[in-house]
Amino acid sequence: MFNHDTAALEAIRDGVRGLCSHYDAAYWRGVDERKAFPEAFVDALTEAGWLAAMIPEEYGGSGLGLTEASVILEEVNRCGGNSGTVHGQMYNMFTLLRHGSQAQKQYFLPKIAAGELRLQSMGVTEPTTGTDTTKIKTTAVRQGDKYVINGQKVWISRIQHSDLMILLARTTPLDQVRRKSEGMSIFLVDLHAAIGHGLTVRPIANMVNHETNELFFDNLEIPADSLIGEEGKGFRYILDGLNAERTLIAAECIGDGRWFIEKASDYARSREVFGRPIGQNQGVQFPIAQAHIEVEAADLMRWRACHEYDNGLPAGASANMAKYLAAEASWKAANVCLQTHGGFGFASEYDVERKFRETRLYQVAPISTNLILSYVAEHLLELPRSF
């Protein structure tokens, strides 16, 4: 239906699986226990070229699309890893690729492709606005050959393991624009130059060992050529990256779902109680089968979103629905897997509780399931706007 090159995608799966085989469950368990960042894994993925998959060949990448990128991240999670440590570079790339100047692309993309720079962070969310992005209060004021940034961001991931950040700030006050989505701009911020010179980073401890932070901007000065695209068009630009993000997150959830289903099935076949494997009981079989069906259904919507995005078609609806279905399916699979393992599901050595925590995040972030329902109600069903 979507004209995928099945052989090419399978080759990607094989390559990612081969790399992930060197970073087994014990590796990820150790990273989680230490609340560390998987530097060795990220370095290996970078050196193998997987994080440069979507960078055009002329800039040192592979020139692949969202379809191939989604398979890379799916496979990392299906192998028991956590793509949340690297996925930012994939979807942040779209903003620079689609809206950056030729000079910006020529300078930054080869360095990102070579692993000399990491573009893992996107600064959008704020403490008082959440998903109401048009109400952001962080400002960027042009002063000669620089912009001066003031404001605050929250839940900004991988700042401490990135060199660059895509930042959304308001360049025209909200009361001076015709539409609330206007007057925002995006910038490419050099984090090494910014931190300690107007940008303060405060880590946020959380339940999933996900490196995320609160940011404080106090008269941070950045060069005027940090602006990506036209001033005031940032909200429209950022949507390109967000639709890619939601599709890639869907793929990660599908990878998680398949990991949970395989883990639950293996355990159900081998665990014997009352003289028979527990997987022989329909009370155990049926929930696993149902979870499998729902993951497979979500996968179809993932392919649709990828197809639309890669072919320049409007992908907002499919991206949102793919993320919703995949997050729901992976969470259901997680619960089934934990229930199948019983008490052993809570033991760290089985890895179920770690993956259980990781996949739960995607009910809330990067966009909550409730907001997706609001989007579908308003934009697809033409119901009155609820907020």
DACOR-V437648 format. One record per run of one state. SS is the DSSP state (H for helix, E for strand, C for the rest). FROM is the first residue (numbers start at 1). TO is the last residue. Records with the same first field share a line. If there is no record, write none. Layout:
BEGIN
SS->FROM-TO + FROM-TO
END
This chain:
BEGIN
C->1-5 + 21-24 + 35-38 + 48-49 + 53-56 + 60-65 + 79-82 + 86-86 + 100-101 + 114-118 + 124-132 + 136-138 + 144-145 + 158-158 + 162-163 + 171-173 + 177-183 + 196-198 + 204-211 + 229-232 + 271-271 + 274-275 + 281-281 + 311-315 + 347-347 + 351-351 + 364-368 + 381-387
H->6-20 + 25-34 + 39-47 + 50-52 + 57-59 + 66-78 + 83-85 + 87-99 + 102-113 + 133-135 + 159-161 + 174-176 + 191-194 + 224-226 + 234-270 + 278-280 + 282-310 + 316-346 + 348-350 + 352-363 + 369-380
E->119-123 + 139-143 + 146-157 + 164-170 + 184-190 + 195-195 + 199-203 + 212-223 + 227-228 + 233-233 + 272-273 + 276-277
END
